[in-house]
Amino acid sequence: MQAQFLTIEGGEGVGKTTNIQFVQSILEQHNIPFIQTREPGGTPLAEELRELLLAKRDEPFDPVAELLLMFAARAQHVSQVIKPALASGKWVICDRFTDATFAYQGGGRQLDWQVITQLEQSALNNFKPDKTLLLDVAPEIGMKRAAARSDFDRFESEQMAFFKRVRDAYLKRKNDDPERFLMIDASKDLATVQSSIKQSLERFIKQVKHG
């Protein structure tokens, strides 16, 4: 069975951390070897770039500088971690990937999507996930859940209009590539959400196993 690259996407408060652990448990049940990683980050260098990107600062962060740092971290992550893992036969579960850049920098920051596409092509040679779980929830609900935390980073401190643009961008990505995305309604209770994830993921595993 060929190793697959799975990404988990969604805005703030969608339950990514809990559901990534659930995805791991499903792969374990199927005896599928895997690694779990995250973006930005995943390597020592990319984790340093993550700290730069998430830290609150007095100096305004130019959106294009932010975008370029995202892809710098991603290029390092793909070459040093993701592709080697896939080549060794391990599946990769990644907390966010390029779809998040289209959502946060393209949607939230309103940068030109064509520029992001060009960077995706030049920095990653158009490397994409095999399947993406999109945990979707209205930002009003997501931010209400996230408010339980007090350690908001630079992105989580944005205004509601920003998060609405992020969600709209995620939905556009899903509509533009419906075969790759598995849409999960994350507004439901956890048991219902995880039931949907299990059905969708096991269907995908069956497809991979049987070609």
KETIMI-743789 format. One record per atom (N, C-alpha, C, O): residue number from 1; x, y, z. Coordinates in steps of 0.02 Angstrom, whole numbers, plus 50000, padded with zeros to 5 digits. Example, Ala and Ser with C-alpha at 12.3 -4.5 7.8 and 13.67 -1.06 7.14 Angstrom:
REM KETIMI-743789
<1 <50660 49716 50390>>,
<1 <50615 49775 50390>>,
<1 <50660 49835 50390>>,
<1 <50712 49834 50423>>,
<2 <50642 49888 50354>>,
<2 <50684 49947 50357>>,
<2 <50645 50002 50394>>,
<2 <50670 50057 50402>>,
END
This chain:
REM KETIMI-743789
<1 <50042 49941 50000>>,
<1 <50000 50000 50000>>,
<1 <50045 50062 50000>>,
<1 <50088 50070 50043>>,
<2 <50033 50106 49951>>,
<2 <50074 50166 49946>>,
<2 <50060 50214 50003>>,
<2 <50002 50226 50021>>,
<3 <50114 50243 50031>>,
<3 <50107 50291 50086>>,
<3 <50069 50352 50062>>,
<3 <50076 50374 50004>>,
<4 <50029 50380 50106>>,
<4 <49987 50437 50089>>,
<4 <50002 50497 50134>>,
<4 <50023 50490 50191>>,
<5 <49992 50556 50105>>,
<5 <50003 50620 50140>>,
<5 <49935 50648 50159>>,
<5 <49898 50671 50116>>,
<6 <49919 50647 50224>>,
<6 <49854 50672 50249>>,
<6 <49865 50738 50285>>,
<6 <49911 50745 50326>>,
<7 <49823 50787 50270>>,
<7 <49826 50850 50307>>,
<7 <49759 50863 50341>>,
<7 <49706 50843 50317>>,
<8 <49763 50896 50399>>,
<8 <49703 50916 50436>>,
<8 <49702 50992 50438>>,
<8 <49749 51023 50461>>,
<9 <49648 51020 50412>>,
<9 <49643 51093 50405>>,
<9 <49581 51119 50441>>,
<9 <49535 51082 50458>>,
<10 <49582 51184 50453>>,
<10 <49525 51217 50484>>,
<10 <49547 51279 50522>>,
<10 <49606 51287 50538>>,
<11 <49500 51322 50536>>,
<11 <49514 51384 50571>>,
<11 <49523 51372 50646>>,
<11 <49536 51316 50668>>,
<12 <49516 51426 50684>>,
<12 <49526 51421 50757>>,
<12 <49466 51386 50790>>,
<12 <49409 51397 50770>>,
<13 <49481 51345 50840>>,
<13 <49428 51314 50880>>,
<13 <49391 51258 50847>>,
<13 <49336 51240 50868>>,
<14 <49419 51228 50793>>,
<14 <49384 51174 50759>>,
<14 <49399 51106 50790>>,
<14 <49366 51056 50773>>,
<15 <49447 51102 50836>>,
<15 <49463 51039 50869>>,
<15 <49516 50999 50833>>,
<15 <49515 50937 50835>>,
<16 <49564 51033 50801>>,
<16 <49615 50996 50764>>,
<16 <49656 50950 50808>>,
<16 <49668 50892 50790>>,
<17 <49679 50974 50865>>,
<17 <49724 50934 50908>>,
<17 <49691 50869 50929>>,
<17 <49721 50816 50923>>,
<18 <49630 50873 50954>>,
<18 <49593 50813 50976>>,
<18 <49581 50765 50917>>,
<18 <49589 50705 50925>>,
<19 <49563 50792 50860>>,
<19 <49545 50749 50804>>,
<19 <49606 50722 50767>>,
<19 <49602 50670 50734>>,
<20 <49662 50756 50771>>,
<20 <49725 50727 50744>>,
<20 <49743 50665 50783>>,
<20 <49764 50615 50754>>,
<21 <49734 50667 50849>>,
<21 <49747 50608 50890>>,
<21 <49700 50551 50870>>,
<21 <49719 50493 50870>>,
<22 <49638 50569 50854>>,
<22 <49589 50518 50833>>,
<22 <49609 50488 50766>>,
<22 <49603 50427 50757>>,
<23 <49633 50529 50719>>,
<23 <49657 50504 50654>>,
<23 <49715 50456 50665>>,
<23 <49718 50403 50633>>,
<24 <49760 50473 50710>>,
<24 <49816 50428 50726>>,
<24 <49791 50360 50749>>,
<24 <49817 50308 50729>>,
<25 <49740 50361 50792>>,
<25 <49713 50298 50819>>,
<25 <49683 50254 50764>>,
<25 <49687 50193 50768>>,
<26 <49653 50286 50714>>,
<26 <49624 50248 50659>>,
<26 <49680 50214 50618>>,
<26 <49674 50156 50599>>,
<27 <49733 50251 50604>>,
<27 <49789 50221 50567>>,
<27 <49821 50164 50607>>,
<27 <49840 50113 50578>>,
<28 <49826 50173 50672>>,
<28 <49853 50120 50714>>,
<28 <49810 50057 50711>>,
<28 <49836 50001 50709>>,
<29 <49744 50066 50711>>,
<29 <49698 50009 50707>>,
<29 <49708 49970 50642>>,
<29 <49697 49910 50639>>,
<30 <49728 50006 50589>>,
<30 <49739 49974 50524>>,
<30 <49813 49954 50514>>,
<30 <49832 49935 50459>>,
<31 <49852 49959 50567>>,
<31 <49924 49941 50564>>,
<31 <49961 49979 50510>>,
<31 <50004 49951 50476>>,
<32 <49944 50043 50502>>,
<32 <49976 50085 50452>>,
<32 <50031 50125 50487>>,
<32 <50017 50163 50533>>,
<33 <50094 50118 50465>>,
<33 <50148 50158 50496>>,
<33 <50141 50231 50475>>,
<33 <50124 50246 50418>>,
<34 <50154 50277 50522>>,
<34 <50145 50348 50506>>,
<34 <50190 50391 50550>>,
<34 <50216 50368 50601>>,
<35 <50197 50454 50529>>,
<35 <50225 50506 50573>>,
<35 <50173 50562 50576>>,
<35 <50132 50569 50532>>,
<36 <50177 50601 50630>>,
<36 <50132 50658 50637>>,
<36 <50175 50721 50643>>,
<36 <50224 50722 50681>>,
<37 <50157 50773 50606>>,
<37 <50197 50834 50605>>,
<37 <50150 50895 50600>>,
<37 <50089 50888 50601>>,
<38 <50180 50954 50594>>,
<38 <50137 51014 50594>>,
<38 <50169 51069 50553>>,
<38 <50228 51068 50537>>,
<39 <50127 51119 50536>>,
<39 <50150 51178 50500>>,
<39 <50122 51241 50533>>,
<39 <50067 51240 50560>>,
<40 <50160 51296 50530>>,
<40 <50230 51296 50513>>,
<40 <50270 51258 50565>>,
<40 <50252 51258 50624>>,
<41 <50324 51225 50544>>,
<41 <50365 51186 50590>>,
<41 <50382 51119 50561>>,
<41 <50382 51109 50500>>,
<42 <50398 51072 50605>>,
<42 <50412 51004 50583>>,
<42 <50486 50986 50580>>,
<42 <50503 50927 50580>>,
<43 <50530 51036 50576>>,
<43 <50602 51026 50579>>,
<43 <50630 51079 50627>>,
<43 <50595 51129 50640>>,
<44 <50691 51072 50652>>,
<44 <50718 51123 50696>>,
<44 <50717 51193 50665>>,
<44 <50698 51242 50697>>,
<45 <50739 51198 50602>>,
<45 <50739 51263 50568>>,
<45 <50668 51290 50559>>,
<45 <50654 51348 50573>>,
<46 <50622 51246 50536>>,
<46 <50553 51268 50524>>,
<46 <50519 51286 50590>>,
<46 <50476 51330 50591>>,
<47 <50537 51254 50645>>,
<47 <50508 51272 50710>>,
<47 <50532 51342 50732>>,
<47 <50494 51379 50763>>,
<48 <50595 51359 50716>>,
<48 <50619 51426 50731>>,
<48 <50580 51478 50690>>,
<48 <50562 51531 50716>>,
<49 <50566 51462 50628>>,
<49 <50526 51507 50586>>,
<49 <50455 51512 50613>>,
<49 <50424 51565 50610>>,
<50 <50428 51457 50640>>,
<50 <50362 51458 50671>>,
<50 <50360 51509 50728>>,
<50 <50313 51548 50734>>,
<51 <50412 51507 50770>>,
<51 <50414 51554 50826>>,
<51 <50413 51627 50802>>,
<51 <50380 51669 50830>>,
<52 <50451 51640 50748>>,
<52 <50451 51707 50719>>,
<52 <50382 51727 50694>>,
<52 <50360 51783 50703>>,
<53 <50348 51679 50663>>,
<53 <50283 51693 50632>>,
<53 <50227 51704 50683>>,
<53 <50183 51745 50673>>,
<54 <50230 51667 50738>>,
<54 <50174 51669 50786>>,
<54 <50183 51721 50841>>,
<54 <50134 51741 50873>>,
<55 <50244 51743 50852>>,
<55 <50257 51789 50908>>,
<55 <50224 51858 50896>>,
<55 <50227 51885 50841>>,
<56 <50194 51884 50948>>,
<56 <50168 51952 50945>>,
<56 <50226 52001 50947>>,
<56 <50275 51990 50983>>,
<57 <50221 52056 50908>>,
<57 <50277 52103 50905>>,
<57 <50249 52173 50892>>,
<57 <50194 52182 50866>>,
<58 <50289 52223 50911>>,
<58 <50268 52292 50899>>,
<58 <50276 52311 50825>>,
<58 <50236 52349 50798>>,
<59 <50328 52284 50793>>,
<59 <50340 52300 50723>>,
<59 <50286 52268 50679>>,
<59 <50273 52208 50686>>,
<60 <50255 52306 50634>>,
<60 <50206 52276 50589>>,
<60 <50239 52221 50546>>,
<60 <50294 52230 50522>>,
<61 <50203 52165 50539>>,
<61 <50229 52108 50500>>,
<61 <50202 52114 50429>>,
<61 <50142 52105 50418>>,
<62 <50245 52130 50382>>,
<62 <50222 52137 50313>>,
<62 <50191 52071 50289>>,
<62 <50223 52018 50297>>,
<63 <50131 52072 50260>>,
<63 <50099 52009 50239>>,
<63 <50139 51968 50189>>,
<63 <50138 51907 50190>>,
<64 <50176 52002 50145>>,
<64 <50217 51965 50096>>,
<64 <50276 51932 50132>>,
<64 <50294 51875 50115>>,
<65 <50306 51967 50180>>,
<65 <50360 51936 50220>>,
<65 <50334 51875 50257>>,
<65 <50367 51823 50260>>,
<66 <50273 51880 50284>>,
<66 <50241 51824 50319>>,
<66 <50232 51765 50271>>,
<66 <50247 51708 50288>>,
<67 <50208 51780 50211>>,
<67 <50196 51728 50161>>,
<67 <50262 51693 50142>>,
<67 <50263 51631 50138>>,
<68 <50315 51731 50131>>,
<68 <50379 51702 50111>>,
<68 <50408 51658 50167>>,
<68 <50438 51606 50153>>,
<69 <50400 51680 50230>>,
<69 <50425 51639 50286>>,
<69 <50386 51574 50291>>,
<69 <50414 51521 50306>>,
<70 <50321 51577 50277>>,
<70 <50280 51516 50278>>,
<70 <50307 51465 50228>>,
<70 <50315 51406 50243>>,
<71 <50322 51488 50168>>,
<71 <50347 51443 50116>>,
<71 <50419 51421 50129>>,
<71 <50439 51366 50109>>,
<72 <50458 51464 50161>>,
<72 <50526 51444 50179>>,
<72 <50524 51385 50228>>,
<72 <50559 51336 50220>>,
<73 <50481 51392 50279>>,
<73 <50473 51337 50327>>,
<73 <50446 51275 50293>>,
<73 <50467 51219 50309>>,
<74 <50398 51284 50247>>,
<74 <50367 51227 50214>>,
<74 <50416 51190 50168>>,
<74 <50417 51129 50167>>,
<75 <50456 51227 50131>>,
<75 <50505 51195 50087>>,
<75 <50553 51151 50127>>,
<75 <50570 51096 50106>>,
<76 <50575 51177 50185>>,
<76 <50620 51139 50229>>,
<76 <50585 51077 50255>>,
<76 <50614 51023 50257>>,
<77 <50523 51085 50276>>,
<77 <50483 51031 50304>>,
<77 <50472 50975 50254>>,
<77 <50479 50916 50270>>,
<78 <50454 50994 50193>>,
<78 <50441 50944 50141>>,
<78 <50504 50905 50124>>,
<78 <50502 50843 50119>>,
<79 <50559 50940 50114>>,
<79 <50620 50907 50092>>,
<79 <50652 50865 50147>>,
<79 <50681 50812 50133>>,
<80 <50647 50887 50210>>,
<80 <50682 50854 50265>>,
<80 <50639 50802 50302>>,
<80 <50667 50756 50332>>,
<81 <50573 50809 50300>>,
<81 <50531 50765 50340>>,
<81 <50477 50729 50299>>,
<81 <50474 50668 50299>>,
<82 <50437 50767 50264>>,
<82 <50377 50738 50232>>,
<82 <50395 50689 50176>>,
<82 <50374 50631 50177>>,
<83 <50434 50712 50128>>,
<83 <50451 50668 50071>>,
<83 <50492 50607 50093>>,
<83 <50479 50552 50069>>,
<84 <50542 50616 50138>>,
<84 <50579 50556 50161>>,
<84 <50534 50505 50197>>,
<84 <50542 50445 50188>>,
<85 <50486 50529 50237>>,
<85 <50440 50483 50271>>,
<85 <50398 50445 50221>>,
<85 <50391 50384 50226>>,
<86 <50371 50480 50172>>,
<86 <50330 50447 50121>>,
<86 <50372 50396 50081>>,
<86 <50348 50342 50065>>,
<87 <50434 50414 50066>>,
<87 <50478 50369 50028>>,
<87 <50494 50306 50068>>,
<87 <50507 50253 50039>>,
<88 <50493 50311 50134>>,
<88 <50508 50253 50176>>,
<88 <50446 50210 50190>>,
<88 <50450 50160 50224>>,
<89 <50389 50231 50162>>,
<89 <50328 50193 50169>>,
<89 <50283 50214 50226>>,
<89 <50233 50182 50240>>,
<90 <50300 50270 50259>>,
<90 <50259 50294 50314>>,
<90 <50209 50346 50289>>,
<90 <50226 50390 50248>>,
<91 <50148 50342 50313>>,
<91 <50099 50394 50300>>,
<91 <50119 50456 50340>>,
<91 <50153 50450 50392>>,
<92 <50099 50514 50317>>,
<92 <50113 50576 50353>>,
<92 <50047 50610 50370>>,
<92 <50006 50623 50326>>,
<93 <50038 50624 50434>>,
<93 <49980 50664 50458>>,
<93 <50008 50733 50474>>,
<93 <50050 50740 50518>>,
<94 <49983 50784 50440>>,
<94 <50010 50851 50451>>,
<94 <49955 50899 50473>>,
<94 <49903 50905 50440>>,
<95 <49969 50934 50528>>,
<95 <49924 50986 50554>>,
<95 <49937 51049 50511>>,
<95 <49984 51087 50523>>,
<96 <49893 51058 50462>>,
<96 <49895 51113 50413>>,
<96 <49952 51105 50362>>,
<96 <50003 51074 50374>>,
<97 <49938 51135 50303>>,
<97 <49987 51135 50248>>,
<97 <49971 51195 50203>>,
<97 <49949 51246 50228>>,
<98 <49981 51189 50138>>,
<98 <49974 51247 50094>>,
<98 <49902 51275 50093>>,
<98 <49893 51334 50082>>,
<99 <49852 51232 50103>>,
<99 <49783 51258 50106>>,
<99 <49777 51312 50160>>,
<99 <49739 51360 50151>>,
<100 <49814 51304 50215>>,
<100 <49811 51354 50268>>,
<100 <49840 51421 50244>>,
<100 <49818 51474 50266>>,
<101 <49889 51418 50200>>,
<101 <49918 51480 50174>>,
<101 <49868 51516 50128>>,
<101 <49862 51577 50131>>,
<102 <49833 51478 50087>>,
<102 <49780 51508 50047>>,
<102 <49726 51538 50092>>,
<102 <49698 51591 50076>>,
<103 <49712 51504 50148>>,
<103 <49659 51527 50193>>,
<103 <49681 51588 50234>>,
<103 <49645 51638 50237>>,
<104 <49739 51584 50265>>,
<104 <49761 51637 50311>>,
<104 <49794 51695 50275>>,
<104 <49779 51753 50290>>,
<105 <49840 51680 50230>>,
<105 <49873 51735 50195>>,
<105 <49832 51758 50134>>,
<105 <49828 51818 50120>>,
<106 <49801 51711 50098>>,
<106 <49759 51729 50041>>,
<106 <49692 51757 50061>>,
<106 <49672 51810 50037>>,
<107 <49658 51722 50107>>,
<107 <49593 51746 50131>>,
<107 <49600 51799 50184>>,
<107 <49578 51856 50176>>,
<108 <49630 51780 50240>>,
<108 <49636 51826 50296>>,
<108 <49674 51890 50280>>,
<108 <49650 51944 50294>>,
<109 <49733 51883 50250>>,
<109 <49774 51942 50233>>,
<109 <49757 51972 50165>>,
<109 <49781 52026 50148>>,
<110 <49716 51937 50127>>,
<110 <49692 51960 50061>>,
<110 <49750 51969 50011>>,
<110 <49749 52015 49970>>,
<111 <49799 51924 50014>>,
<111 <49852 51924 49964>>,
<111 <49828 51889 49901>>,
<111 <49781 51850 49902>>,
<112 <49861 51905 49846>>,
<112 <49843 51878 49780>>,
<112 <49853 51802 49779>>,
<112 <49908 51777 49791>>,
<113 <49800 51765 49765>>,
<113 <49804 51692 49763>>,
<113 <49852 51668 49709>>,
<113 <49883 51615 49716>>,
<114 <49858 51706 49655>>,
<114 <49904 51686 49602>>,
<114 <49976 51686 49626>>,
<114 <50016 51644 49606>>,
<115 <49993 51734 49669>>,
<115 <50060 51736 49697>>,
<115 <50073 51674 49741>>,
<115 <50127 51644 49738>>,
<116 <50023 51655 49780>>,
<116 <50029 51595 49822>>,
<116 <50037 51533 49779>>,
<116 <50078 51490 49793>>,
<117 <49998 51529 49726>>,
<117 <50003 51473 49679>>,
<117 <50072 51469 49648>>,
<117 <50101 51415 49641>>,
<118 <50100 51527 49629>>,
<118 <50167 51527 49600>>,
<118 <50219 51504 49650>>,
<118 <50266 51467 49632>>,
<119 <50212 51524 49713>>,
<119 <50258 51500 49764>>,
<119 <50251 51425 49776>>,
<119 <50301 51390 49786>>,
<120 <50190 51401 49775>>,
<120 <50178 51330 49782>>,
<120 <50213 51291 49727>>,
<120 <50242 51237 49739>>,
<121 <50211 51318 49667>>,
<121 <50243 51284 49610>>,
<121 <50319 51287 49615>>,
<121 <50353 51237 49604>>,
<122 <50346 51346 49632>>,
<122 <50419 51353 49632>>,
<122 <50452 51324 49694>>,
<122 <50505 51293 49689>>,
<123 <50420 51332 49753>>,
<123 <50451 51307 49815>>,
<123 <50439 51232 49826>>,
<123 <50480 51198 49856>>,
<124 <50382 51207 49802>>,
<124 <50363 51138 49817>>,
<124 <50355 51095 49754>>,
<124 <50339 51035 49759>>,
<125 <50366 51124 49695>>,
<125 <50354 51088 49632>>,
<125 <50283 51060 49631>>,
<125 <50271 51005 49607>>,
<126 <50236 51101 49658>>,
<126 <50164 51084 49658>>,
<126 <50147 51023 49701>>,
<126 <50095 50991 49690>>,
<127 <50189 51007 49749>>,
<127 <50177 50950 49794>>,
<127 <50115 50964 49837>>,
<127 <50110 51016 49869>>,
<128 <50068 50916 49837>>,
<128 <50004 50925 49872>>,
<128 <49988 50864 49914>>,
<128 <50015 50810 49902>>,
<129 <49944 50871 49964>>,
<129 <49921 50813 50002>>,
<129 <49880 50766 49959>>,
<129 <49851 50786 49909>>,
<130 <49879 50702 49979>>,
<130 <49835 50654 49945>>,
<130 <49762 50663 49967>>,
<130 <49716 50654 49928>>,
<131 <49753 50680 50030>>,
<131 <49685 50689 50057>>,
<131 <49689 50741 50113>>,
<131 <49736 50743 50152>>,
<132 <49637 50783 50117>>,
<132 <49634 50836 50167>>,
<132 <49568 50834 50205>>,
<132 <49515 50838 50175>>,
<133 <49573 50827 50271>>,
<133 <49514 50831 50313>>,
<133 <49504 50905 50331>>,
<133 <49546 50935 50363>>,
<134 <49449 50933 50310>>,
<134 <49433 51003 50326>>,
<134 <49381 51004 50381>>,
<134 <49322 50988 50370>>,
<135 <49403 51024 50440>>,
<135 <49357 51032 50497>>,
<135 <49327 51101 50493>>,
<135 <49362 51151 50502>>,
<136 <49263 51104 50479>>,
<136 <49230 51168 50465>>,
<136 <49182 51187 50521>>,
<136 <49141 51147 50543>>,
<137 <49188 51250 50543>>,
<137 <49142 51276 50592>>,
<137 <49138 51352 50581>>,
<137 <49187 51383 50561>>,
<138 <49080 51381 50595>>,
<138 <49073 51454 50590>>,
<138 <49123 51486 50637>>,
<138 <49131 51464 50694>>,
<139 <49158 51539 50615>>,
<139 <49209 51570 50658>>,
<139 <49183 51596 50724>>,
<139 <49220 51599 50773>>,
<140 <49119 51615 50726>>,
<140 <49090 51638 50790>>,
<140 <49093 51582 50842>>,
<140 <49107 51593 50901>>,
<141 <49078 51520 50819>>,
<141 <49080 51462 50864>>,
<141 <49153 51445 50880>>,
<141 <49170 51432 50938>>,
<142 <49194 51444 50829>>,
<142 <49264 51425 50838>>,
<142 <49301 51471 50887>>,
<142 <49337 51447 50930>>,
<143 <49291 51536 50879>>,
<143 <49325 51583 50923>>,
<143 <49298 51581 50994>>,
<143 <49334 51595 51042>>,
<144 <49234 51563 51000>>,
<144 <49205 51556 51067>>,
<144 <49239 51497 51103>>,
<144 <49254 51501 51163>>,
<145 <49251 51443 51066>>,
<145 <49286 51385 51095>>,
<145 <49358 51404 51111>>,
<145 <49383 51388 51165>>,
<146 <49390 51439 51064>>,
<146 <49461 51457 51073>>,
<146 <49471 51505 51131>>,
<146 <49525 51509 51159>>,
<147 <49419 51543 51148>>,
<147 <49424 51594 51201>>,
<147 <49440 51563 51268>>,
<147 <49461 51598 51314>>,
<148 <49430 51497 51275>>,
<148 <49446 51464 51338>>,
<148 <49522 51466 51350>>,
<148 <49544 51459 51407>>,
<149 <49561 51475 51297>>,
<149 <49633 51480 51304>>,
<149 <49652 51554 51313>>,
<149 <49619 51598 51287>>,
<150 <49705 51565 51350>>,
<150 <49727 51634 51363>>,
<150 <49791 51652 51325>>,
<150 <49812 51710 51324>>,
<151 <49821 51602 51293>>,
<151 <49887 51612 51261>>,
<151 <49880 51623 51185>>,
<151 <49913 51589 51146>>,
<152 <49839 51670 51165>>,
<152 <49828 51683 51094>>,
<152 <49893 51705 51061>>,
<152 <49929 51747 51087>>,
<153 <49907 51676 51002>>,
<153 <49966 51698 50964>>,
<153 <49946 51755 50917>>,
<153 <49890 51780 50920>>,
<154 <49992 51775 50874>>,
<154 <49980 51833 50831>>,
<154 <49920 51823 50785>>,
<154 <49883 51870 50772>>,
<155 <49911 51762 50759>>,
<155 <49854 51749 50714>>,
<155 <49789 51745 50752>>,
<155 <49738 51773 50730>>,
<156 <49790 51711 50809>>,
<156 <49728 51702 50848>>,
<156 <49703 51768 50876>>,
<156 <49645 51773 50897>>,
<157 <49745 51819 50877>>,
<157 <49725 51885 50903>>,
<157 <49692 51930 50851>>,
<157 <49676 51987 50865>>,
<158 <49682 51903 50790>>,
<158 <49650 51943 50737>>,
<158 <49576 51954 50751>>,
<158 <49547 51925 50797>>,
<159 <49546 51999 50711>>,
<159 <49475 52016 50718>>,
<159 <49431 51964 50684>>,
<159 <49454 51924 50643>>,
<160 <49366 51964 50701>>,
<160 <49319 51916 50674>>,
<160 <49316 51917 50598>>,
<160 <49309 51865 50566>>,
<161 <49320 51977 50568>>,
<161 <49317 51982 50494>>,
<161 <49373 51942 50462>>,
<161 <49363 51912 50409>>,
<162 <49431 51941 50494>>,
<162 <49488 51902 50470>>,
<162 <49470 51828 50467>>,
<162 <49482 51794 50417>>,
<163 <49441 51802 50522>>,
<163 <49425 51730 50525>>,
<163 <49368 51711 50478>>,
<163 <49365 51654 50455>>,
<164 <49323 51758 50465>>,
<164 <49271 51744 50415>>,
<164 <49301 51736 50345>>,
<164 <49280 51693 50307>>,
<165 <49350 51778 50330>>,
<165 <49385 51773 50265>>,
<165 <49424 51707 50261>>,
<165 <49429 51676 50208>>,
<166 <49453 51687 50318>>,
<166 <49490 51624 50320>>,
<166 <49443 51565 50304>>,
<166 <49459 51522 50264>>,
<167 <49385 51565 50336>>,
<167 <49337 51510 50323>>,
<167 <49314 51511 50251>>,
<167 <49310 51458 50219>>,
<168 <49298 51569 50225>>,
<168 <49275 51574 50155>>,
<168 <49329 51547 50107>>,
<168 <49313 51514 50058>>,
<169 <49392 51562 50123>>,
<169 <49447 51538 50080>>,
<169 <49453 51462 50084>>,
<169 <49465 51429 50033>>,
<170 <49446 51434 50144>>,
<170 <49448 51361 50150>>,
<170 <49391 51329 50109>>,
<170 <49402 51279 50075>>,
<171 <49332 51358 50112>>,
<171 <49275 51330 50075>>,
<171 <49287 51335 50000>>,
<171 <49267 51291 49962>>,
<172 <49319 51389 49979>>,
<172 <49336 51396 49907>>,
<172 <49386 51342 49886>>,
<172 <49380 51313 49833>>,
<173 <49436 51330 49929>>,
<173 <49485 51278 49914>>,
<173 <49450 51210 49906>>,
<173 <49465 51172 49861>>,
<174 <49403 51196 49951>>,
<174 <49367 51133 49949>>,
<174 <49326 51128 49885>>,
<174 <49323 51075 49853>>,
<175 <49293 51182 49866>>,
<175 <49251 51182 49806>>,
<175 <49293 51175 49743>>,
<175 <49271 51147 49693>>,
<176 <49355 51203 49744>>,
<176 <49399 51199 49686>>,
<176 <49431 51130 49678>>,
<176 <49453 51113 49623>>,
<177 <49433 51091 49732>>,
<177 <49467 51025 49729>>,
<177 <49427 50975 49771>>,
<177 <49453 50949 49821>>,
<178 <49364 50961 49752>>,
<178 <49320 50921 49794>>,
<178 <49343 50849 49804>>,
<178 <49326 50818 49854>>,
<179 <49382 50822 49757>>,
<179 <49405 50753 49763>>,
<179 <49455 50745 49820>>,
<179 <49457 50692 49852>>,
<180 <49495 50796 49833>>,
<180 <49547 50791 49884>>,
<180 <49520 50803 49955>>,
<180 <49546 50775 50003>>,
<181 <49468 50844 49961>>,
<181 <49444 50864 50026>>,
<181 <49391 50817 50054>>,
<181 <49347 50794 50018>>,
<182 <49396 50803 50118>>,
<182 <49343 50770 50157>>,
<182 <49316 50822 50205>>,
<182 <49350 50841 50253>>,
<183 <49255 50844 50193>>,
<183 <49225 50898 50232>>,
<183 <49192 50870 50295>>,
<183 <49150 50825 50291>>,
<184 <49211 50897 50353>>,
<184 <49184 50874 50417>>,
<184 <49151 50934 50452>>,
<184 <49182 50986 50462>>,
<185 <49088 50925 50471>>,
<185 <49052 50978 50508>>,
<185 <49075 50975 50580>>,
<185 <49052 50934 50619>>,
<186 <49121 51021 50598>>,
<186 <49151 51020 50666>>,
<186 <49109 51057 50717>>,
<186 <49130 51065 50774>>,
<187 <49049 51080 50697>>,
<187 <49005 51114 50746>>,
<187 <48966 51063 50788>>,
<187 <48937 51081 50839>>,
<188 <48966 51000 50766>>,
<188 <48929 50948 50802>>,
<188 <48967 50927 50865>>,
<188 <49023 50950 50877>>,
<189 <48936 50885 50905>>,
<189 <48970 50859 50965>>,
<189 <49027 50813 50943>>,
<189 <49027 50788 50887>>,
<190 <49075 50803 50988>>,
<190 <49137 50767 50971>>,
<190 <49124 50697 50944>>,
<190 <49156 50676 50896>>,
<191 <49077 50661 50973>>,
<191 <49063 50592 50951>>,
<191 <49038 50592 50879>>,
<191 <49058 50549 50839>>,
<192 <48996 50640 50861>>,
<192 <48970 50644 50792>>,
<192 <49026 50664 50743>>,
<192 <49031 50636 50689>>,
<193 <49067 50711 50764>>,
<193 <49123 50733 50722>>,
<193 <49170 50674 50709>>,
<193 <49190 50662 50652>>,
<194 <49186 50637 50761>>,
<194 <49234 50582 50753>>,
<194 <49204 50523 50715>>,
<194 <49239 50486 50682>>,
<195 <49139 50514 50720>>,
<195 <49105 50463 50680>>,
<195 <49112 50481 50605>>,
<195 <49124 50437 50564>>,
<196 <49103 50545 50589>>,
<196 <49110 50567 50519>>,
<196 <49182 50558 50495>>,
<196 <49194 50536 50439>>,
<197 <49230 50575 50538>>,
<197 <49301 50567 50520>>,
<197 <49316 50493 50507>>,
<197 <49349 50476 50458>>,
<198 <49293 50451 50551>>,
<198 <49307 50379 50546>>,
<198 <49278 50351 50480>>,
<198 <49313 50314 50445>>,
<199 <49216 50368 50464>>,
<199 <49186 50344 50402>>,
<199 <49225 50368 50341>>,
<199 <49240 50328 50296>>,
<200 <49241 50432 50340>>,
<200 <49276 50461 50282>>,
<200 <49346 50432 50275>>,
<200 <49366 50415 50219>>,
<201 <49382 50426 50330>>,
<201 <49451 50403 50327>>,
<201 <49455 50329 50311>>,
<201 <49498 50307 50273>>,
<202 <49410 50289 50339>>,
<202 <49411 50218 50324>>,
<202 <49391 50204 50252>>,
<202 <49416 50156 50222>>,
<203 <49348 50245 50225>>,
<203 <49332 50239 50153>>,
<203 <49393 50254 50111>>,
<203 <49406 50220 50061>>,
<204 <49432 50304 50131>>,
<204 <49493 50322 50094>>,
<204 <49545 50267 50101>>,
<204 <49577 50249 50051>>,
<205 <49554 50240 50161>>,
<205 <49603 50186 50171>>,
<205 <49585 50126 50127>>,
<205 <49629 50094 50097>>,
<206 <49521 50110 50123>>,
<206 <49498 50054 50082>>,
<206 <49514 50066 50008>>,
<206 <49536 50021 49973>>,
<207 <49504 50128 49985>>,
<207 <49521 50146 49916>>,
<207 <49595 50137 49903>>,
<207 <49615 50110 49851>>,
<208 <49637 50159 49950>>,
<208 <49710 50154 49941>>,
<208 <49731 50080 49939>>,
<208 <49771 50060 49898>>,
<209 <49702 50041 49984>>,
<209 <49720 49970 49988>>,
<209 <49703 49932 49924>>,
<209 <49739 49888 49902>>,
<210 <49646 49951 49895>>,
<210 <49621 49913 49836>>,
<210 <49634 49950 49771>>,
<210 <49610 49930 49718>>,
<211 <49673 50004 49775>>,
<211 <49691 50040 49713>>,
<211 <49634 50075 49681>>,
<211 <49643 50107 49629>>,
END
